Amino acid sequence: MPHNTTCIHEVQEEHASWLFPHINLDGICTFNEVKQGMGRSIVKPWSNRFDTTKILESDTDDQLILYIPFTGIVKLKSFVLRCFPDLTAPKRCEIFMNREDVDFDTIESLKPIQSIDLVAPENAGEIIEYPVKTQFYGSCRNITLFFPSNWSIEMNQTRICLLGFKGIWSELRKQPVITIYEAAPNPMDHIHEQTIDASPHNNLFLQ
């Protein structure tokens, strides 16, 4: 198992920063899924982490792309995967952040923010946490994960049971309205006003 992964057994520790409540489920988009909605179904609350009735399966080949939007700004710490302990488990994950243009037409020309080797098939049935380089993920509005292949040479189907994220969520605030105040009066701005006040017509009202 790669040294940068963690098997999750502490429920309380994980639940404290499990980002499921802060994911825009309706905005999840999956490319190359067998059935529409499969990708959304594997993003589960922590209490359903062992559920294997709802899974994601790739369609025409072993590649998958998942776009996950958050409901605010996230400081991402890690992502969590659970697959089946066989060759249908994905082999690598490439991560893109704050992009809405990642699909199979653009993926080859884009550089991921990070690429992570996933655990071997015999360990893929565990709930595996993959820490990310947190210095790159301080203001995360959305994440796109690309799984380019599975562990099989012949099998074209990739399967995933669970996808989750850990991190710190904060509310997305609206941009403040900026008001510019005059620091010092410009005399040229008031010439017209002074001319009107000094006109003979206005002086009639002062007599």
Residue frames as qw, qx, qy, qz and C-alpha x, y, z in Angstrom:
[[0.000, 0.888, 0.460, 0.000, 0.00, 0.00, 0.00],
 [0.362, 0.626, -0.060, 0.688, 1.41, 3.47, -0.84],
 [0.426, -0.183, -0.537, 0.704, 2.84, 5.25, 2.17],
 [0.079, -0.033, 0.070, -0.994, 0.64, 8.31, 1.69],
 [0.545, -0.329, -0.513, -0.575, -2.68, 6.53, 2.22],
 [0.197, -0.189, 0.707, -0.653, -4.63, 5.76, 5.37],
 [0.346, -0.351, -0.842, -0.217, -7.22, 3.11, 6.20],
 [0.304, -0.392, 0.153, -0.855, -10.06, 4.84, 8.05],
 [0.457, -0.280, -0.838, 0.100, -11.37, 3.15, 11.19],
 [0.128, -0.301, -0.512, 0.794, -12.08, 6.10, 13.50],
 [0.075, 0.677, 0.672, 0.290, -15.68, 7.08, 12.85],
 [0.209, -0.883, -0.285, 0.308, -15.73, 10.17, 15.08],
 [0.368, -0.490, 0.303, 0.730, -12.51, 11.58, 13.66],
 [0.230, 0.167, 0.678, 0.678, -13.68, 11.21, 10.07],
 [0.002, 0.732, 0.671, 0.117, -17.24, 12.39, 10.64],
 [0.247, -0.726, -0.200, 0.610, -16.05, 15.71, 12.09],
 [0.015, 0.600, -0.325, -0.731, -14.71, 16.97, 8.75],
 [0.395, 0.267, 0.825, 0.302, -16.61, 14.79, 6.29],
 [0.064, 0.268, -0.148, -0.950, -17.69, 17.23, 3.56],
 [0.080, 0.372, 0.880, 0.286, -20.80, 15.42, 2.32],
 [0.036, 0.769, 0.549, -0.326, -23.20, 18.11, 3.71],
 [0.022, -0.771, 0.121, 0.625, -21.29, 20.76, 1.75],
 [0.246, -0.075, 0.763, 0.592, -21.36, 19.11, -1.69],
 [0.524, 0.361, -0.024, -0.771, -23.80, 20.29, -4.35],
 [0.541, 0.027, 0.840, 0.034, -25.13, 16.85, -5.22],
 [0.592, 0.682, 0.388, -0.181, -27.32, 18.10, -8.06],
 [0.259, 0.886, -0.300, -0.240, -24.25, 19.68, -9.68],
 [0.540, -0.377, 0.722, 0.214, -22.18, 16.48, -9.81],
 [0.702, 0.585, -0.197, -0.354, -21.34, 15.50, -13.38],
 [0.644, -0.312, 0.680, 0.158, -19.87, 12.15, -14.42],
 [0.516, 0.589, -0.435, -0.444, -18.44, 11.26, -17.82],
 [0.486, 0.282, -0.813, -0.153, -18.55, 7.67, -19.14],
 [0.400, -0.096, 0.753, -0.513, -20.89, 6.24, -16.50],
 [0.045, 0.185, 0.949, 0.250, -23.06, 3.27, -17.48],
 [0.138, -0.712, -0.667, -0.170, -26.21, 4.91, -16.16],
 [0.030, 0.615, -0.046, 0.787, -26.89, 8.58, -15.46],
 [0.576, -0.676, 0.065, -0.455, -26.72, 9.35, -11.74],
 [0.921, -0.107, -0.298, 0.225, -24.25, 6.59, -10.86],
 [0.469, 0.346, -0.321, 0.746, -21.47, 9.05, -10.09],
 [0.325, -0.550, 0.130, -0.758, -23.71, 11.06, -7.79],
 [0.860, -0.366, -0.221, -0.278, -24.76, 7.89, -5.95],
 [0.816, -0.015, -0.390, 0.426, -21.26, 7.05, -4.68],
 [0.100, 0.393, -0.318, 0.857, -20.92, 10.42, -2.91],
 [0.605, -0.480, -0.619, -0.144, -22.49, 9.24, 0.33],
 [0.433, -0.771, 0.224, -0.410, -22.94, 10.32, 3.94],
 [0.039, 0.516, -0.819, 0.249, -20.48, 8.74, 6.32],
 [0.642, -0.086, 0.606, -0.462, -23.17, 6.46, 7.74],
 [0.876, 0.394, 0.151, -0.233, -23.54, 4.80, 4.30],
 [0.051, 0.752, -0.617, -0.224, -19.85, 4.28, 3.66],
 [0.343, -0.205, 0.914, 0.063, -20.13, 0.46, 3.55],
 [0.684, 0.479, 0.376, -0.402, -23.09, 0.43, 1.15],
 [0.224, -0.271, 0.743, 0.569, -22.26, -1.41, -2.08],
 [0.437, 0.553, 0.707, -0.050, -25.75, -1.36, -3.60],
 [0.325, 0.936, 0.097, -0.091, -25.03, 2.01, -5.22],
 [0.642, -0.334, 0.381, 0.576, -21.83, 1.97, -7.25],
 [0.340, 0.795, -0.212, -0.455, -20.26, 3.73, -10.22],
 [0.763, 0.042, 0.568, 0.307, -19.32, 1.71, -13.30],
 [0.031, 0.518, -0.418, -0.746, -17.57, 3.00, -16.40],
 [0.747, 0.470, 0.246, -0.401, -19.23, 2.43, -19.76],
 [0.768, 0.618, -0.147, -0.077, -17.29, 2.26, -23.03],
 [0.638, 0.400, -0.515, 0.409, -13.82, 1.87, -21.48],
 [0.655, -0.386, -0.513, 0.399, -12.08, 2.02, -18.08],
 [0.244, 0.168, -0.139, 0.945, -11.83, 5.83, -17.86],
 [0.226, -0.770, -0.595, 0.035, -13.96, 8.03, -15.61],
 [0.173, 0.288, -0.125, 0.933, -14.24, 11.77, -14.97],
 [0.310, -0.699, -0.635, 0.108, -16.16, 13.15, -11.98],
 [0.091, 0.465, -0.052, 0.879, -16.88, 16.85, -11.42],
 [0.447, -0.552, -0.650, 0.269, -17.76, 17.66, -7.78],
 [0.032, 0.616, -0.009, 0.787, -18.93, 21.19, -6.85],
 [0.321, -0.290, -0.674, 0.599, -19.02, 22.43, -3.25],
 [0.109, -0.840, -0.505, -0.167, -21.57, 24.80, -1.73],
 [0.258, -0.956, 0.079, 0.112, -18.86, 27.12, -0.43],
 [0.353, 0.747, -0.543, 0.150, -15.08, 27.42, -0.21],
 [0.957, -0.289, -0.010, 0.011, -13.19, 24.33, 0.93],
 [0.028, -0.730, 0.682, -0.034, -9.68, 23.83, 2.26],
 [0.941, 0.094, -0.255, -0.202, -9.29, 20.29, 1.00],
 [0.435, -0.631, 0.635, -0.103, -7.30, 17.85, 3.14],
 [0.219, -0.181, 0.943, 0.171, -7.94, 14.50, 1.45],
 [0.706, 0.093, -0.265, -0.650, -10.31, 12.41, -0.61],
 [0.511, -0.182, 0.797, -0.265, -11.63, 8.97, 0.26],
 [0.604, 0.258, -0.556, -0.509, -12.22, 5.98, -2.01],
 [0.581, -0.128, 0.779, -0.196, -13.63, 2.53, -1.58],
 [0.547, 0.371, -0.536, -0.525, -13.69, 0.12, -4.51],
 [0.982, -0.070, 0.022, -0.176, -13.90, -3.62, -5.03],
 [0.463, -0.623, 0.603, 0.183, -10.81, -5.71, -4.21],
 [0.786, 0.265, 0.509, 0.229, -10.27, -6.76, -7.81],
 [0.473, -0.002, 0.385, 0.793, -8.83, -5.47, -11.08],
 [0.093, 0.760, 0.501, 0.403, -11.77, -3.11, -11.68],
 [0.385, -0.796, -0.182, 0.430, -10.36, -0.72, -9.07],
 [0.380, 0.911, -0.072, 0.145, -8.88, 2.49, -10.54],
 [0.837, 0.016, -0.136, 0.529, -5.09, 2.62, -10.67],
 [0.362, -0.048, -0.084, 0.927, -4.42, 6.37, -10.62],
 [0.018, 0.858, 0.504, -0.096, -6.28, 9.61, -9.96],
 [0.351, 0.200, 0.094, 0.910, -5.54, 13.00, -11.50],
 [0.132, -0.721, -0.545, 0.407, -6.98, 16.05, -9.73],
 [0.192, 0.419, 0.248, 0.852, -8.11, 19.36, -11.23],
 [0.179, -0.547, -0.567, 0.588, -9.37, 22.27, -9.13],
 [0.135, 0.690, 0.195, -0.683, -11.73, 25.15, -9.90],
 [0.071, 0.220, -0.655, -0.719, -12.22, 24.18, -13.53],
 [0.627, 0.351, 0.488, -0.495, -15.50, 23.65, -15.34],
 [0.572, 0.627, -0.334, -0.411, -14.05, 22.71, -18.73],
 [0.168, -0.395, 0.902, 0.049, -12.65, 19.24, -18.00],
 [0.878, 0.219, 0.230, -0.358, -14.05, 16.50, -20.23],
 [0.829, -0.023, 0.475, 0.295, -12.66, 13.87, -22.58],
 [0.551, 0.761, 0.157, 0.303, -12.11, 16.49, -25.28],
 [0.034, 0.913, -0.245, 0.323, -9.88, 18.66, -23.07],
 [0.820, -0.556, 0.136, 0.017, -8.36, 16.25, -20.55],
 [0.875, 0.104, 0.093, 0.464, -5.23, 15.42, -22.54],
 [0.375, 0.633, -0.004, 0.677, -4.29, 19.09, -22.96],
 [0.402, -0.813, 0.065, -0.416, -4.74, 20.04, -19.30],
 [0.414, 0.317, -0.713, 0.469, -2.21, 19.64, -16.51],
 [0.637, -0.596, -0.483, -0.081, -3.58, 18.23, -13.25],
 [0.234, -0.835, 0.296, -0.401, -2.82, 19.99, -10.01],
 [0.381, -0.471, 0.772, -0.191, -1.82, 16.60, -8.58],
 [0.774, 0.169, -0.532, -0.300, -1.58, 12.96, -9.69],
 [0.494, -0.447, 0.639, -0.385, -1.89, 10.18, -7.11],
 [0.431, 0.148, -0.876, -0.158, -1.19, 6.46, -7.44],
 [0.736, -0.338, 0.063, -0.583, -3.98, 4.44, -5.83],
 [0.525, -0.392, 0.733, -0.184, -3.70, 1.30, -3.72],
 [0.134, 0.183, -0.920, -0.319, -3.28, -2.14, -5.23],
 [0.590, -0.212, -0.506, -0.592, -6.44, -4.18, -5.93],
 [0.575, -0.228, -0.760, 0.200, -6.08, -6.42, -2.87],
 [0.223, -0.283, -0.492, 0.793, -6.41, -3.33, -0.64],
 [0.115, -0.200, -0.316, -0.920, -9.00, -1.43, -2.69],
 [0.458, -0.515, -0.680, -0.251, -11.92, -2.89, -0.71],
 [0.400, -0.443, -0.467, 0.653, -10.85, -0.90, 2.34],
 [0.057, 0.968, 0.241, 0.051, -11.96, 2.69, 2.92],
 [0.693, -0.014, 0.034, 0.720, -8.78, 4.46, 1.84],
 [0.040, -0.962, -0.122, 0.240, -7.97, 8.09, 2.57],
 [0.689, 0.318, 0.138, 0.636, -5.60, 9.86, 0.17],
 [0.248, -0.769, -0.123, 0.576, -4.08, 13.05, 1.62],
 [0.529, 0.740, 0.198, 0.365, -3.53, 15.86, -0.87],
 [0.476, 0.046, -0.136, 0.868, -0.94, 18.63, -0.92],
 [0.100, -0.777, -0.566, 0.257, -2.98, 21.07, 1.12],
 [0.206, -0.511, 0.094, 0.829, -0.99, 24.11, 0.00],
 [0.024, 0.041, 0.648, 0.760, -2.62, 23.76, -3.43],
 [0.249, -0.481, -0.780, -0.314, -6.21, 23.43, -2.20],
 [0.141, -0.214, -0.494, 0.831, -6.84, 26.44, 0.05],
 [0.372, 0.359, 0.127, -0.846, -9.71, 27.97, -1.96],
 [0.055, 0.041, 0.933, 0.353, -11.46, 25.04, -3.57],
 [0.535, 0.189, 0.107, -0.817, -14.89, 25.65, -5.14],
 [0.928, 0.213, 0.030, -0.303, -14.98, 22.43, -7.15],
 [0.374, -0.469, 0.779, 0.184, -12.87, 19.34, -7.78],
 [0.829, 0.389, -0.215, -0.340, -12.60, 17.19, -10.89],
 [0.569, -0.403, 0.714, 0.058, -11.17, 13.68, -10.58],
 [0.691, 0.496, -0.404, -0.337, -9.92, 11.78, -13.62],
 [0.725, -0.276, 0.631, -0.009, -9.37, 8.02, -13.37],
 [0.371, 0.599, -0.519, -0.483, -7.44, 7.13, -16.57],
 [0.611, 0.202, -0.746, -0.172, -7.33, 3.35, -16.09],
 [0.837, -0.449, 0.155, -0.272, -7.92, 0.38, -13.83],
 [0.420, -0.575, 0.698, 0.075, -5.55, -2.45, -12.92],
 [0.791, 0.198, 0.579, 0.018, -6.66, -4.81, -15.66],
 [0.144, -0.313, 0.609, 0.714, -5.19, -5.16, -19.13],
 [0.027, -0.225, -0.862, -0.453, -8.31, -6.80, -20.57],
 [0.081, -0.666, -0.717, 0.188, -11.24, -5.57, -18.44],
 [0.169, 0.419, 0.223, 0.864, -12.67, -2.25, -19.64],
 [0.428, -0.741, -0.364, -0.368, -14.88, -1.56, -16.64],
 [0.236, 0.233, -0.542, 0.772, -13.81, 0.52, -13.64],
 [0.511, -0.627, -0.544, -0.224, -15.93, 0.33, -10.47],
 [0.126, 0.271, -0.467, 0.832, -16.06, 2.60, -7.41],
 [0.376, -0.531, -0.758, 0.050, -18.25, 2.16, -4.31],
 [0.338, -0.845, -0.302, 0.285, -17.53, 5.31, -2.32],
 [0.442, 0.421, -0.007, 0.792, -16.15, 8.78, -2.97],
 [0.371, -0.868, -0.319, 0.087, -15.81, 11.35, -0.21],
 [0.387, 0.610, -0.183, 0.667, -13.80, 14.37, 0.83],
 [0.562, -0.624, -0.357, 0.409, -12.32, 15.73, 4.05],
 [0.363, 0.348, 0.017, 0.864, -11.53, 19.35, 4.69],
 [0.094, -0.459, -0.441, 0.765, -12.62, 22.66, 6.15],
 [0.154, 0.622, 0.618, 0.457, -15.70, 24.33, 4.68],
 [0.076, -0.406, -0.267, 0.871, -16.54, 28.02, 4.81],
 [0.389, 0.731, 0.520, -0.209, -19.49, 29.93, 3.42],
 [0.434, 0.286, 0.383, 0.764, -19.07, 31.59, 0.05],
 [0.047, -0.691, -0.335, 0.638, -19.57, 35.28, 0.71],
 [0.449, 0.804, 0.331, 0.205, -20.79, 37.78, -1.81],
 [0.510, 0.214, -0.019, 0.833, -18.32, 40.40, -3.01],
 [0.149, -0.665, -0.406, 0.608, -18.72, 43.62, -0.98],
 [0.328, 0.856, 0.298, 0.267, -19.96, 46.75, -2.71],
 [0.569, -0.171, -0.052, 0.803, -17.00, 49.13, -2.98],
 [0.063, 0.955, 0.286, 0.052, -17.75, 52.82, -2.47],
 [0.586, 0.170, -0.048, 0.791, -15.07, 55.36, -3.38],
 [0.208, -0.899, -0.302, 0.239, -15.09, 58.47, -1.23],
 [0.393, 0.807, -0.079, 0.433, -13.45, 61.77, -2.21],
 [0.715, -0.275, -0.305, 0.566, -10.28, 62.01, -0.13],
 [0.219, -0.451, -0.053, 0.864, -9.67, 65.69, -0.97],
 [0.442, 0.774, 0.363, -0.271, -11.90, 68.08, -2.93],
 [0.523, 0.156, 0.419, 0.726, -10.80, 68.97, -6.43],
 [0.041, 0.523, 0.147, -0.838, -11.21, 72.75, -6.88],
 [0.137, 0.119, -0.608, -0.773, -12.00, 72.29, -10.57],
 [0.133, -0.371, -0.911, -0.119, -15.07, 70.23, -9.63],
 [0.123, -0.685, -0.579, 0.424, -16.62, 73.21, -7.84],
 [0.150, -0.140, 0.218, 0.954, -15.95, 76.06, -10.30],
 [0.183, -0.384, -0.652, -0.628, -19.34, 75.64, -11.95],
 [0.400, -0.646, -0.635, 0.137, -21.11, 75.72, -8.59],
 [0.333, -0.488, -0.178, 0.787, -19.28, 78.88, -7.48],
 [0.073, 0.064, 0.419, 0.903, -20.06, 80.64, -10.77],
 [0.277, -0.551, -0.679, -0.398, -23.79, 80.08, -10.36],
 [0.432, -0.649, -0.499, 0.378, -23.81, 81.29, -6.75],
 [0.302, -0.428, 0.006, 0.852, -22.04, 84.53, -7.70],
 [0.175, 0.393, 0.594, 0.679, -24.26, 85.38, -10.68],
 [0.162, -0.101, 0.099, -0.977, -26.35, 88.63, -10.56],
 [0.593, -0.280, -0.514, -0.553, -29.54, 86.62, -10.91],
 [0.661, -0.317, -0.645, 0.215, -28.88, 84.74, -7.69],
 [0.271, -0.019, -0.380, 0.884, -27.85, 87.91, -5.84],
 [0.338, -0.372, -0.245, -0.829, -31.36, 89.32, -6.30],
 [0.719, -0.441, -0.508, -0.175, -32.63, 86.83, -3.75],
 [0.617, -0.219, -0.440, 0.615, -30.13, 88.08, -1.20],
 [0.082, 0.282, -0.039, 0.955, -31.11, 91.71, -1.35]]
